[in-house]
Amino acid sequence: MARSACDRNDAEIPVKHWLPRFGLDEPNGSDDVAYTSINPYTEQIEQEFANATDAEVEQALASAHAAQLSWRETDHAERSRVLAAIADRLEADREIYAPVLTADMGKTIVEARAEVDNCVRILRWYADHAAAELAPQTRPSANYKGGHYQVVPSPLGIVYIVEPWNFPYYQIARVLAPQLAAGNTVILKHASNVPRAAAAWQQLMLDAGAPEGLFTNLFASHAQSARIIADDRVRGVALTGSEAAGAIIAGQAAAALKKSTMELGGADALIVLEDADVELAAKWAAFGRHRNSGQVCVSSKRMIVVDAVYDRFAAAYRAEVAKLVAGDPLNEQTTFAPLSSAGARTELLEQVDRAVAAGATAETVDIALPEHGWFMAPVILTDIAEDNPAYTEEFFGPVTQLYRVADEQEAVAVANSSPYGLGGSVFTADEQRGLAVGARLDTGMVSINRPSLGGADVPFGGTKRSGYGRELTELGLLEFVNLKVIGLGDING
């Protein structure tokens, strides 16, 4: 059941009340269904979509290419106006868009609204700042008399984006906004379990008055995806997803000699030093590990605590985790939602079993769980040896790895022993010490006395097996542009 935007605290109305808003009220009837929305709380199918036809793929490519030829010549003022209009429409219809996330992948309604708000901020950041960041830069050159040159960021063409289900709108916005600002157009292949969110964003673009072809959602098959990447009209590829998916998509892009960005998995370390505010660290750690039910790439997954405060932290952390409230994600009091799918829960439980079989200790935090829905009680793993598979794995759900270390030096060593390098955090009373420790961590992002960084004005990306490239801010804006050099000067001088 979804709540009305006008009276969501009292009246309950069928989900179909808001589905027609996105043109999603009727299944398409095809037997070739690959994109399916199953509500993780009710465990019921909400909507099914068939793969796009080859003709639809070609139409999408042709439309995006034609739109880009015009859009690249559109001035920055108009591009900013369109981005601002998308943000305004999304903000105005927040109570329509947010429940789609809850029904598609189980996100609590509070977190769903926060995701919508974050997308609005991203769109507005680029509307406000892109023109200045894309302005040509003039630099002197000593090669010719009076010589100088300009570096001119120029759009490339179509950028193909492949996105995951855990933040269905945010993953779109943080690539779409900079690419539209830069003069590119975007074709999306979203995760197969969040098709309504993908279709909702398509409708958002239409409602905001964006020109046709700037953004196209395609329910593409894997074979069609490979053909899209190989198509000469596509000039860049961006993926957020697993290592396995990243290796495939990056390989396809490389074979076509196209630039790609990859935001892959993470096993972020949260380091607690002996001078930290232990209770505050435990509170933030519990939040960082369990928001979105632990289904976050840049999430505090490995708690690395120095011996002097380990016992205090472990006790405080258990107490904080025990405060989680599982229930209907549409209930605003719910703080712990189901996992996105039955398969996700099964895979996570199997990971825990493998860790225990290899010598780890698993402790389940006893919180009340509903009788239906793909919930999993939080688990804390300890006694994880270096030869345990869990030591180098990512747990994408409410499973905490807790490590006791002797001191700061060992904490940094354990943190850097992961094959991942997305984010991390350091808790200490001494900010300068935190900065020094953060500088030693082999990750793309580090935060001090908080579980993670975030926001429209903060770059996002990792290193090692967490991928390459950056999203958001001017770094994301310049990922898929041609930094064209135009020189001037007297060759006879």
C-alpha positions in Angstrom: 0.0 0.0 0.0 1.2 3.5 -0.8 0.2 6.6 1.1 -1.4 9.6 -0.5 0.9 12.6 -0.8 -2.0 14.7 0.6 -2.9 12.6 3.6 -0.2 10.0 4.0 -0.5 9.7 7.8 -4.1 8.5 7.7 -5.6 7.2 4.5 -4.1 4.2 2.7 -4.7 3.8 -1.0 -3.7 1.2 -3.6 -0.3 1.5 -5.2 -2.1 1.8 -8.6 -3.2 5.3 -7.5 0.2 6.7 -8.4 1.4 4.2 -11.0 -0.6 5.7 -13.9 1.2 9.0 -13.3 4.2 7.2 -14.9 2.3 5.2 -17.5 3.0 2.1 -15.6 -0.4 0.8 -14.6 -0.7 -2.0 -17.1 1.8 -4.9 -17.8 3.0 -5.0 -21.4 1.9 -8.6 -21.7 5.1 -9.9 -23.4 6.3 -13.4 -22.6 9.9 -12.1 -22.8 9.9 -10.4 -19.5 13.3 -9.5 -18.0 12.6 -6.3 -16.0 10.4 -7.0 -13.0 9.6 -5.0 -10.0 8.9 -7.2 -6.9 8.0 -5.4 -3.7 10.6 -6.5 -1.1 8.1 -6.0 1.7 5.0 -7.6 0.3 7.0 -10.1 -1.9 4.4 -9.5 -4.7 5.1 -8.6 -8.3 4.3 -5.0 -8.9 5.1 -4.7 -12.6 6.8 -6.5 -15.5 8.5 -5.0 -18.5 9.8 -6.8 -21.6 13.2 -6.2 -23.1 13.4 -3.5 -25.7 13.2 -4.6 -29.3 16.1 -4.1 -31.6 14.1 -1.5 -33.4 13.5 0.4 -30.1 17.3 0.3 -29.4 18.0 1.8 -32.9 15.4 4.4 -32.4 16.9 5.4 -29.0 20.3 5.7 -30.5 19.1 7.7 -33.4 17.0 10.0 -31.2 19.9 10.6 -28.7 22.3 11.3 -31.5 20.0 13.8 -33.2 19.3 15.5 -29.9 23.0 15.7 -29.1 23.9 17.4 -32.4 21.4 20.2 -31.4 22.1 20.1 -27.6 25.9 20.5 -28.1 25.2 23.9 -29.7 22.8 25.0 -27.0 24.2 27.7 -24.8 24.9 27.1 -21.1 22.1 29.3 -20.0 19.5 27.1 -21.7 21.2 23.9 -20.5 21.1 25.3 -16.9 17.4 26.2 -17.4 16.5 22.7 -18.4 18.5 21.2 -15.4 16.7 23.6 -13.1 13.3 22.7 -14.6 14.0 19.0 -14.0 15.0 19.8 -10.4 11.9 21.9 -9.8 9.6 19.2 -11.2 11.2 16.5 -9.1 11.0 18.6 -6.0 7.3 19.5 -6.6 6.4 15.8 -7.1 8.6 14.4 -4.3 5.7 12.6 -2.7 4.9 10.9 -6.0 8.5 9.8 -6.9 9.7 8.7 -3.5 7.2 5.8 -3.0 8.3 4.3 -6.3 11.7 3.6 -4.7 10.1 2.0 -1.7 8.0 -0.4 -3.8 10.8 -1.1 -6.3 13.6 -2.0 -3.9 12.4 -1.7 -0.4 14.0 1.6 0.7 12.3 3.2 3.7 10.1 6.2 2.7 12.3 8.5 4.8 15.4 7.4 2.9 13.5 7.6 -0.4 12.5 11.2 0.2 16.1 11.9 1.1 17.3 10.4 -2.2 14.9 12.6 -4.1 16.1 15.6 -2.3 19.7 14.7 -3.0 18.9 14.4 -6.7 17.4 17.9 -6.6 20.6 19.3 -5.1 22.8 17.6 -7.7 20.7 19.0 -10.6 20.8 22.5 -9.2 24.5 22.3 -8.5 25.2 21.8 -12.2 22.6 24.3 -13.2 24.4 26.9 -11.1 28.1 25.9 -11.6 28.6 24.1 -14.9 28.9 27.1 -17.1 31.9 28.5 -15.1 33.6 25.1 -14.9 33.2 24.6 -18.7 34.5 28.0 -19.6 37.6 27.9 -21.9 40.9 28.5 -20.2 43.5 30.7 -21.9 47.2 29.8 -21.2 50.4 31.3 -22.6 52.8 29.5 -24.9 56.4 30.3 -25.5 56.6 28.6 -28.8 55.4 31.6 -30.9 55.6 35.4 -30.5 52.6 36.4 -28.5 51.5 32.8 -28.5 48.8 31.4 -26.3 46.2 28.7 -26.5 42.8 27.8 -25.1 41.6 24.6 -23.5 38.0 24.2 -24.5 35.9 21.5 -23.0 33.7 20.1 -25.8 30.9 17.5 -25.6 31.5 14.1 -27.0 28.1 12.6 -27.9 26.0 9.9 -26.3 27.1 8.6 -22.9 25.7 5.1 -22.1 25.1 4.6 -18.4 24.5 1.2 -16.7 23.2 1.7 -13.1 22.3 -0.4 -10.1 19.2 -0.7 -7.9 20.3 0.5 -4.5 19.9 4.2 -5.3 17.7 4.1 -8.4 17.3 7.9 -8.9 20.6 9.1 -7.4 22.6 6.8 -9.6 20.9 8.4 -12.6 21.2 12.0 -11.4 24.9 12.0 -10.5 25.8 11.0 -14.1 23.0 12.6 -16.1 23.3 16.1 -14.6 26.9 16.6 -15.5 26.5 15.0 -18.9 23.6 17.2 -19.9 25.4 20.2 -18.6 28.4 19.3 -20.7 26.3 19.0 -23.9 26.1 15.2 -24.1 23.0 13.1 -24.2 22.4 9.9 -22.1 21.0 6.4 -22.7 20.2 4.4 -19.5 20.2 0.7 -18.9 19.0 0.3 -15.3 19.0 -2.7 -13.0 16.3 -5.2 -13.9 14.6 -5.0 -10.5 13.9 -1.3 -10.5 12.2 -0.7 -13.9 9.5 1.6 -12.6 12.1 3.9 -11.1 13.8 4.0 -14.5 10.5 4.7 -16.3 9.6 7.3 -13.7 12.7 9.3 -14.5 11.8 9.2 -18.2 8.5 10.7 -17.3 10.2 13.3 -15.2 12.2 14.5 -18.2 9.0 14.8 -20.2 7.1 16.6 -17.5 10.0 19.0 -17.0 9.9 19.9 -20.7 13.4 18.5 -21.6 14.0 18.1 -25.3 13.3 14.6 -26.6 16.3 12.4 -26.8 18.3 14.1 -24.0 17.6 11.1 -21.9 16.3 7.7 -22.9 15.6 4.7 -20.7 16.0 1.4 -22.4 15.0 -2.0 -21.0 18.0 -3.5 -22.9 19.1 -7.1 -22.9 22.8 -7.9 -22.3 23.3 -8.6 -26.0 21.7 -5.2 -26.9 23.9 -3.5 -24.3 27.0 -4.8 -25.9 25.8 -3.5 -29.3 25.0 -0.1 -27.8 28.5 0.2 -26.4 30.0 -0.8 -29.8 27.9 1.8 -31.7 29.9 4.7 -33.1 27.4 7.2 -31.9 28.1 6.2 -28.3 31.2 8.0 -27.1 31.5 7.1 -23.4 30.3 4.4 -20.9 29.7 4.8 -17.2 28.8 1.9 -14.9 28.0 1.6 -11.2 27.8 -2.0 -10.1 29.7 -5.1 -9.1 33.3 -6.0 -10.0 32.0 -8.7 -12.4 29.7 -6.3 -14.2 32.5 -3.7 -14.3 35.0 -6.1 -15.8 32.5 -7.0 -18.6 31.4 -3.5 -19.4 34.9 -2.0 -19.1 36.2 -4.7 -21.5 33.5 -3.9 -24.0 34.2 -0.2 -23.8 37.9 -0.8 -24.2 37.4 -3.1 -27.2 35.5 -0.2 -28.8 38.2 2.3 -27.8 35.8 4.3 -25.6 36.4 5.9 -22.3 34.6 4.5 -19.3 34.2 5.2 -15.7 33.6 2.5 -13.1 32.2 2.8 -9.6 32.3 -0.7 -8.3 32.2 -2.3 -4.8 33.6 -1.2 -1.5 34.5 -2.6 1.9 35.1 0.7 3.7 37.0 0.7 6.9 35.8 2.7 9.9 38.8 3.2 12.2 38.3 4.0 15.8 41.4 5.3 17.6 42.0 5.3 21.3 41.2 9.0 21.7 37.9 8.9 19.9 34.5 9.6 21.3 33.6 5.9 21.4 29.9 6.3 21.9 29.6 8.8 19.1 31.7 6.5 16.8 29.4 3.6 17.6 26.3 5.6 16.8 27.7 6.7 13.5 29.1 3.3 12.7 25.7 1.6 13.2 24.1 4.2 11.0 26.8 3.9 8.3 26.6 0.2 8.2 22.8 -0.2 8.2 21.4 2.7 6.2 19.6 1.4 3.1 19.8 -2.0 5.0 23.5 -2.0 4.4 23.1 -2.0 0.6 25.5 0.8 0.0 28.8 0.7 -1.9 30.4 3.5 0.2 29.4 2.1 3.6 31.1 1.4 6.9 31.6 -2.4 6.5 34.8 -3.1 8.5 35.0 -1.6 12.0 38.7 -1.5 12.9 39.1 -0.6 16.6 42.2 -0.2 18.6 42.5 -2.6 21.6 42.3 0.2 24.2 38.6 1.0 23.4 37.6 -2.1 21.5 35.3 -3.6 24.3 33.6 -0.2 24.9 33.0 0.2 21.2 31.7 -3.3 20.7 29.2 -3.0 23.5 28.0 0.5 22.4 27.8 -0.7 18.8 25.6 -3.7 19.6 23.4 -1.4 21.6 23.0 1.0 18.7 22.3 -1.8 16.2 19.6 -3.2 18.6 17.7 0.1 18.3 16.9 -0.6 14.6 13.2 -0.9 13.9 12.2 -3.3 11.1 8.8 -3.0 9.5 6.8 -1.6 6.6 9.1 0.7 4.7 6.2 3.1 4.1 5.9 3.6 7.9 7.9 6.6 8.9 9.0 4.9 12.1 10.7 2.1 10.2 14.5 2.5 10.2 15.5 -1.0 8.9 14.0 -2.2 5.6 14.1 -5.5 3.8 16.8 -6.4 1.4 16.1 -5.8 -2.2 15.4 -9.4 -3.2 15.2 -12.9 -2.0 18.3 -13.7 -3.9 20.2 -10.9 -2.2 19.3 -12.3 1.2 20.2 -15.9 0.2 23.6 -14.8 -1.1 24.4 -12.8 2.0 23.5 -15.7 4.3 25.7 -18.0 2.3 28.6 -15.5 2.7 28.1 -15.6 6.5 28.1 -19.4 6.5 31.3 -19.5 4.5 32.9 -17.0 6.9 31.9 -19.1 9.9 33.1 -22.4 8.2 36.5 -20.7 7.8 36.7 -19.8 11.5 34.8 -16.6 12.0 32.3 -16.0 14.8 28.9 -14.8 13.8 26.6 -13.0 16.3 23.1 -12.1 15.4 21.6 -8.9 16.8 18.1 -9.8 18.0 15.6 -7.3 16.6 12.0 -8.0 15.8 11.4 -8.8 12.2 8.1 -8.9 10.3 6.7 -12.3 9.2 7.0 -11.4 5.5 9.4 -9.4 3.5 13.1 -10.1 2.7 14.5 -9.1 6.0 17.7 -10.3 7.5 18.7 -9.7 11.1 22.0 -7.8 11.5 25.0 -10.0 11.9 28.4 -9.1 13.5 31.4 -11.1 12.4 34.5 -11.4 14.6 37.6 -13.5 14.6 38.2 -13.1 10.9 41.6 -14.4 9.9 43.4 -13.2 6.8 42.9 -16.5 5.1 39.1 -16.3 5.7 37.3 -15.5 2.4 35.3 -12.8 4.4 38.6 -10.9 4.9 38.6 -9.7 1.3 34.9 -9.9 0.4 32.2 -7.2 0.3 29.1 -7.9 2.3 26.2 -6.0 0.6 23.8 -6.0 3.5 23.5 -5.8 7.3 26.7 -7.7 8.1 29.5 -6.0 10.1 33.1 -7.1 10.2 34.6 -6.2 13.6 38.4 -6.2 14.0 40.5 -5.7 17.1 43.9 -4.1 16.4 46.8 -3.1 18.6 47.3 0.5 17.5 47.0 3.1 14.7 49.7 1.4 12.6 47.9 -1.9 12.5 44.6 -0.2 11.9 45.9 1.4 8.8 47.5 -1.9 7.7 44.2 -3.8 8.1 42.3 -1.0 6.3 44.6 -1.1 3.3 44.7 -4.9 3.1 41.3 -4.9 1.3 41.3 -5.2 -2.5 38.7 -2.4 -2.4 39.4 1.3 -2.1 36.2 3.3 -2.3 35.8 5.1 1.0 36.7 5.0 4.7 36.6 7.0 7.9 38.7 7.8 11.0 37.3 8.6 14.4 39.7 10.6 16.7 39.6 13.6 19.0 42.5 15.1 17.1 41.5 16.4 13.7 45.0 16.7 12.5 45.7 13.1 13.4 42.6 12.1 11.6 43.8 13.9 8.5 47.2 12.3 8.7 45.7 8.8 9.1 43.2 9.5 6.3 46.1 10.5 4.0 47.6 7.0 4.5 44.4 5.1 3.5 44.4 3.7 0.0 40.9 4.9 -0.9 39.2 7.4 -3.1 37.4 9.1 -0.2 38.0 9.5 3.5 35.9 11.2 6.1 36.9 12.2 9.7 34.4 11.6 12.6 31.6 10.6 10.2 30.9 7.4 8.3 31.1 8.8 4.8 31.2 11.8 2.6 28.4 12.9 0.3 26.6 15.7 -1.4 26.4 17.4 -4.8 29.6 19.4 -4.2 31.8 16.4 -3.1 33.6 14.3 -5.7 32.7 10.6 -5.7 34.9 7.6 -6.7 37.4 5.0 -5.7 40.6 3.2 -6.5 41.9 -0.4 -6.7 39.0 -2.9 -7.3 36.5 -0.1 -6.5 36.9 1.3 -9.9 38.2 4.4 -11.6 37.0 7.8 -12.6 35.0 10.4 -10.6 31.4 11.6 -10.5 30.0 14.9 -9.2 31.5 18.4 -9.1 33.8 19.6 -11.9 35.6 16.2 -11.8 32.5 14.4 -13.0 31.7 17.2 -15.4 35.0 16.7 -17.3 35.0 12.9 -17.5 33.2 12.8 -20.8 34.4 15.9 -22.6 37.1 16.5 -25.2 39.6 19.0 -23.7 40.3 20.5 -27.0 43.4 22.7 -27.4 43.1 25.7 -29.7 46.4 27.6 -30.3 47.0 31.2 -31.5 50.3 33.0 -32.2 52.6 34.4 -34.9 54.5 31.5 -36.5 56.8 34.0 -38.1 57.6 35.8 -34.9 
